Amino acid sequence: MCGIVGYVGKKSAKDFLVEGLKRLEYRGYDSAGIAVMQEVKGTQKIQTVRAVGKVINLENKLSEHMSGCIGIAHTRWATHGKPSEKNAHPHIDCQGTVAVVHNGIIENYRELQEMLMKKGHTFRSETDTEVIAHLIEEEMSASEKTEHIFEEAFVKALKQLRGAYGIVALSISDPEMILMARKSSPLVLGIGNGEMFIASDISAMIGDVKRVVYLDDGEIALVKKESYRVKTLSNCMKEKEELVLEWDKSVAEKGGFAHFMQKEIFDQPRSFADALRGRLILEDGMARLGGLRAVEKRLRSINRIIIVSCGTSYHSALVGEYMLEEYAGIQTEVEMASEFRYRKPLLDKKTVVIAISQSGETADTLAAIREAKEKGALTLGIVNVVGSTIARETD
């Protein structure tokens, strides 16, 4: 659900970045942030501003003096860490020399974080993304100071990451270049006249460019205002096809589909894969779901599952019923939360009640969970908002 935009050129980066974020608002998010390279008293510095809530909240915090011509920005939907200003992107390293925005999930971020902390790095957020900025910083400090130090450190950092990512970064060591990399999370480069645009979704740059280049998995782009290069992690240069953009803004937001409902239908396979990414460990044949370790012992004694939900979440629950009974071999029932809360269900300590809610705030589903807790059942939540009421109140 997150959105990325970037700009390098001859105009104020801030203007495109804010407008680009606004064009991505339809994707849903809980916070936003921007980082712009700015010359202050003859020295390049990265100015970073973040805000919780709508892009307008971020825009209201921006200084009119933020006039740099290269920058990156992001809208975030919380996955690691609650929605807050400190968890919003962009994230920077210890010295403020590197800024990073990222879509995806870094599966091994905790072990990388522990390694970096032992080397003296200090983390300000609860996110997996901040690890990337510190990794780049660490690799730069361990390398010889060459004109390609940022590029080389970026590649070395990428090789240590496990998981899915769309990453865009800038550094004061090369203040005229943005680096971007893709692995299972889309990024597109827009080619302008003496300026380049970057986005996770083409709708962010409609009206600004007529030619675009889509990065493929495993590719890195080195972007300057007049030129770009694309290569692989193994340093093989790639010739990319430049596509002529013929969509208008309304078509772009719908991804080329006739309407949003059609787009959401065809988005299902990707959404399903995104939900599994970082949680399904194929080599071990195991699933790793956050929050279950604390109740693992009790889960092993469960002999009955009840799933409560409303609306389209109820339809998802019906699919889950088939899968849980087939793969877990445990009796499973699905109930509309609005019905469950008004009857007197028979529950005990060997029953688990699972609530499904996109927002984590659905009133009937929340009431059903509270009813289940009162009767001694174990409660679990599947939500799309970190820190929501259901996320906090379930076991």
Secondary structure, DSSP 8 states (H G I E B T S, - for coil): --EEEEEESSS-HHHHHHHHHHHTGGG--SEEEEEEEEEETTEEEEEEEEEES-HHHHHHH--TT---SEEEEEEE--SSS-SSTTTSS-EE-TTS-EEEEEEEEETTHHHHHHHHHHTT----SS-STHHHHHHHHHHHHTS---TTHHHHHHHHHHTT--EEEEEEEEETTSTT-EEEEEEBS--EEEE-SS-EEEESSGGGGBTTBSEEEE--TTEEEEE-SS-EEEEETT--EE----EE----HHHHHTTTSSSHHHHHHHTHHHHHHHHHTTTEETTTTEE--TT-GGGHHHHTT--EEEEEE-HHHHHHHHHHHHHHHHHT--EEEEEEHHHHTTS-----TTEEEEEEESSS--HHHHHHHHHHHHTT-EEEEEESSTT-HHHHH--
